[in-house]
Amino acid sequence: MVYIMITLEPIPDTTPPSAPQNLSMSTSYNHAVLSWSANSETDLKQYNVYRQIDSGSMSYLATTTTNSYTDNSMVIVPMNMFYYRVKAVDNNNNISGYSNQVSISGMLLKPNDEEYDLDSDSKVINYELMSNYPNPFNPTTQISYQIPENGFVNLVVYNSLGQKVAELVNQNQSSGKYSVKFNAANLPSGVYLYKIQAGEFSDVKKMLLTK
């Protein structure tokens, strides 16, 4: 009698984990902080965090092994809308569906550049016009500035011929840090100048529109 031993390979687990529940948002030092209920699966490996900006697509942002994540690449200001969702991933790389969605208004920081830290808790002690970001840009860019005193602020964009093409700010403002969006969708490529006048302070910087 001949005995044949057959070794059966284990059937891989293809069942995805459950979608993360109760995604919520708080803030810390002007950044968005996400948290959600931890999954009950024992073979969970990580969570993938996804972000969408305005009407763009929901894209992978980061991975975390805890049930929280702080987005240090954005600051909270009334500019773009940021939308967040989370997925769970198990040890077999099965990925869950999306969690619920949360959103907040903000703007992206320029990496490793503290001049874009719009922390409202910090006191403004001098006038400053920051370099726009991104630069070069197409077709929108953010222009940030700060004023240490209440007063009238005028922020204007000129083309290379010195012609005014946009007036972004023309009003009284309280002391603080501000950021405005410049949309050049209807303008041709080229070098543009933006000038701020706030009290006796005046400054001009260049930016490049590339289409």
C-alpha positions in Angstrom: 0.0 0.0 0.0 1.4 3.4 -1.0 0.6 6.5 1.0 0.7 9.9 -0.7 1.1 12.9 1.5 -0.5 16.1 0.1 0.5 19.4 1.6 -2.2 22.0 1.2 -1.1 25.6 1.0 -3.1 27.9 3.3 -5.7 29.9 1.5 -4.7 33.5 1.7 -7.1 35.8 3.5 -8.6 38.2 1.0 -11.2 39.6 3.4 -10.6 43.4 3.8 -10.8 44.9 7.3 -13.8 47.0 8.2 -13.7 50.7 7.3 -12.4 52.9 10.2 -15.3 54.5 12.1 -16.0 57.8 13.8 -13.4 59.9 12.0 -13.3 63.3 13.6 -11.1 66.4 13.5 -9.6 68.8 16.1 -6.8 71.4 15.8 -3.4 71.8 17.4 -1.1 74.8 16.7 -3.2 75.7 13.7 -2.9 72.2 12.1 -5.6 69.6 11.4 -5.6 66.6 13.8 -7.5 63.5 12.7 -8.6 60.7 15.1 -10.9 57.7 14.7 -11.9 54.5 16.5 -9.3 51.8 16.4 -10.3 48.7 14.4 -11.1 45.5 16.2 -9.2 43.2 13.8 -6.2 41.6 15.4 -4.2 41.4 12.2 -4.4 45.1 11.4 -1.1 46.6 10.1 -1.7 50.3 9.5 -4.0 53.0 8.5 -3.7 55.0 5.2 -4.7 58.7 5.4 -6.1 60.4 2.3 -6.6 64.1 1.5 -8.5 66.0 -1.2 -8.0 69.7 -1.8 -11.0 71.7 -3.2 -12.5 69.8 -6.1 -9.4 67.6 -6.8 -9.2 63.9 -6.3 -8.9 62.1 -2.9 -5.2 61.1 -2.9 -2.9 59.1 -0.5 -1.3 61.4 2.1 0.4 59.3 4.8 0.5 56.0 6.7 0.2 55.7 10.5 0.1 52.7 12.9 -2.0 54.6 15.4 -5.6 55.8 15.1 -4.6 59.5 14.8 -2.7 61.7 12.4 -1.7 65.4 12.4 -1.4 67.1 9.0 1.6 69.4 9.5 1.7 70.3 5.8 -1.3 72.6 6.1 -2.4 75.6 8.3 -5.9 76.6 9.1 -6.9 79.8 7.2 -10.1 80.6 5.2 -8.6 79.6 1.8 -8.8 76.1 0.2 -11.0 73.3 1.5 -9.3 70.2 2.7 -11.2 66.9 2.9 -9.9 63.8 4.8 -10.7 60.1 4.8 -9.0 57.0 6.2 -8.6 53.3 5.2 -7.4 50.3 7.3 -4.8 47.8 6.0 -4.2 44.3 7.4 -1.1 42.1 7.4 -2.2 40.6 4.0 -2.4 44.1 2.5 -6.2 43.9 2.3 -7.5 47.4 2.3 -10.8 48.5 3.7 -13.3 51.0 2.3 -13.1 54.7 3.2 -14.1 56.0 6.6 -16.5 58.9 6.8 -15.2 62.3 5.6 -14.2 65.4 7.5 -13.2 68.8 6.2 -11.6 72.1 7.1 -10.5 75.3 5.4 -6.7 75.9 5.1 -3.7 76.3 2.9 -0.5 74.2 2.2 2.7 75.2 3.9 5.9 75.7 2.0 8.1 72.9 3.3 10.8 74.0 5.8 9.8 77.6 5.5 8.6 79.1 8.8 7.4 82.3 7.2 4.3 80.5 6.1 3.4 79.5 9.7 0.2 81.4 10.2 -0.1 80.6 13.9 -2.6 83.1 15.1 -1.3 82.8 18.7 2.0 84.4 17.7 2.3 88.2 18.0 3.1 90.2 14.9 5.9 92.7 15.6 6.8 94.0 12.2 5.4 94.5 8.7 6.3 91.8 6.1 5.4 90.7 2.6 6.2 87.1 2.1 7.2 85.4 -1.2 4.2 83.9 -2.9 3.8 80.1 -2.9 4.0 78.2 -5.2 6.3 80.2 -7.5 6.4 79.6 -10.5 2.6 79.0 -10.4 -0.3 78.0 -12.7 -2.8 79.5 -12.4 -3.2 80.2 -8.7 -0.8 81.1 -5.9 -1.0 82.3 -2.3 0.4 85.7 -1.2 0.9 86.1 2.6 1.7 89.2 4.6 1.6 90.5 8.1 0.9 93.9 9.7 1.6 94.8 13.4 -0.9 97.6 13.6 -4.5 98.2 12.5 -4.7 100.2 9.3 -5.6 100.4 5.7 -4.0 97.8 3.4 -3.7 97.8 -0.4 -2.3 94.8 -2.2 -2.1 95.1 -6.0 -0.7 92.9 -8.8 1.0 94.5 -11.9 2.3 93.0 -15.1 5.8 93.6 -16.4 4.6 96.8 -18.2 3.5 98.3 -14.9 -0.2 97.9 -15.6 -2.5 96.9 -12.7 -4.1 93.5 -13.4 -5.6 92.7 -10.0 -6.4 94.4 -6.7 -6.4 91.7 -4.0 -6.8 93.8 -0.9 -8.1 97.4 -0.5 -9.5 97.8 3.0 -8.9 98.4 6.7 -7.5 95.4 8.5 -6.6 94.5 12.1 -3.1 93.6 13.1 -2.2 90.0 12.2 -1.2 87.6 9.5 -3.1 87.3 6.3 -3.0 85.2 3.1 -4.9 85.8 -0.2 -5.2 83.7 -3.3 -4.3 85.2 -6.7 -5.9 83.5 -9.7 -4.2 84.3 -13.0 -6.4 82.0 -15.1 -7.2 84.8 -17.5 -3.7 86.2 -17.7 -0.8 85.3 -20.1 2.4 83.7 -18.9 5.1 86.1 -17.7 6.6 88.0 -14.7 4.2 89.8 -12.4 4.8 92.1 -9.5 2.8 92.4 -6.4 3.0 95.4 -4.2 1.7 96.0 -0.6 1.1 99.4 0.9 0.2 99.4 4.6 0.6 102.7 6.5 4.1 103.9 5.7 5.3 100.3 4.9 5.6 99.4 1.2 7.2 96.4 -0.5 7.2 94.7 -3.9 8.0 91.2 -5.0 8.1 89.2 -8.2 6.3 86.0 -9.3 6.3 83.9 -12.4 3.2 82.6 -14.1 3.9 79.6 -16.4 1.2 78.1 -18.6 
